[in-house]
Amino acid sequence: MAHKARWRGTELDAIPPDASLDLDARIVPVRRNRGRVFYALEGIDPSDVNAVMLGNDPYPDPIRATGRSFEQGDLTEWTDDLSEPGRVTRSLLSLVCAAAALRPDAEAPGLDSSGLGDRRGKLLCGLQEGKVVLPPARSMFENLTGQGVLWINRTPTMSVLDTRPNREGSSWRAIDEHQKWHRALWRPVTRAIVSSLVEEARGRLVVFALFGEARGFRTWIKDKGRRLDVPNKNLRIVESGHPSVPRYFFRSGNPLRRINNELTARGCDPIDWHCPAAGSSSGHSAHTSAIMDRTVGKHRNALRQLAQR
């Protein structure tokens, strides 16, 4: 209880001192198949970030959760993965369709339309016929990170339990009653990271993409920008429904195109969402990124003490 008293009056006070996991439960992401809690912050500095893709929680599966928002760590080859229903998550499938539709010579119609029907089938057919081109599944997010796209979750970790296969082919499910504790633990860190990126917008454009529940971050981002005297033209927000529900995700147009429109309107280069970027990193950063140094470091002792309860 001594630790509990030390955190009284803070967001961390919401975490019960006797919080524990079942023997069959896990915390994701885990150190397998590229999974790392701060993986999104590796290989990219705050000054490199052009677009922030703010997700909510990791995938509730130790194999799929990598530490980057929306990235799926168990994919191998697009044609093989798309051939199996449920293999590619609905969220990632919407993002991939949005990216493929932006290729100038794309011949597969309807990939980013709100009335999308069999998007998996259309995308698979386009790939097989050579009408759609995508970077390899295992390097797509690495390529985009190399172009200044930061893929972070509001809550970097999640408690999960192995139960039985669900509609997306995973046997894992989130332990809902634990998630509020994860959110309380990470909220100060997430806000520090986002605050650092809002501050970057003092002198240049930074686009925040808020999907689904992440749209609740809009007011906080705007208020932070006003407190830091960030010009409105430099702090832009693109909102949409969650990509797991395509009719909401594409309702206001292709969100990836809207991000590029914000960039080009300010004289910045658009993001090449559908092809590998020249010079992008093919490996992982060998050192902790500047984002972690500047924002996570000051919370490290607090997180360590909490973990030692």
Secondary structure, DSSP 4 states (H G I P E B T S, - for coil): -HHHHHTTTSGGGGS-TT----TTEEEES-SSTT--TTGGGTT--GGG-SEEEEESS--SSTTTB-SSTT-BTT---HHHHHHSTTSS-HHHHHHHHHHHTTSTT---TTTT-TT--SHHHHHHHHHHTTS-----TTTHHHHHHTTTEEEEESS--EEEEE-S--TTS-SEEE-HHHHHHHHHHHHHHHHHHHHHHHHHTTTS-EEEEEEGGGGGGHHHHHHHHHHTT--GGGEEEEEE--TTSHHHHTTTS-HHHHHHHHHHHTTPPPP-TTSPPTT--SS--SS--HHIIIIIGGGHHHHHHHHT-
